């Protein structure tokens, strides 16, 4: 689970327990195994679930991750707001 919300939004709305925090503007660099800035865990076969505040930015981010070869990337419909409603 990857939370792509900016710090101010996470501070205002709340944290997603256990999520890896990678802001949207560096997401592809961190997950593309061919990038010099990739995370050690970056792998084309990894599963990535992207979360933003309402599910819009995460849909675009997921498509972008799939474009760089992370084919098991997906997102949470409705984002953090929808997840929080379930609590």
PyMOL commands that set and color helices and strands:
alter all, ss='L'
color gray80, all
select helices_A, chain A and resi 7-13+24-31+56-67+79-85
alter helices_A, ss='H'
color red, helices_A
select strands_A, chain A and resi 2-3+20-21+47-51+72-75
alter strands_A, ss='S'
color yellow, strands_A
deselect
rebuild
show_as cartoon
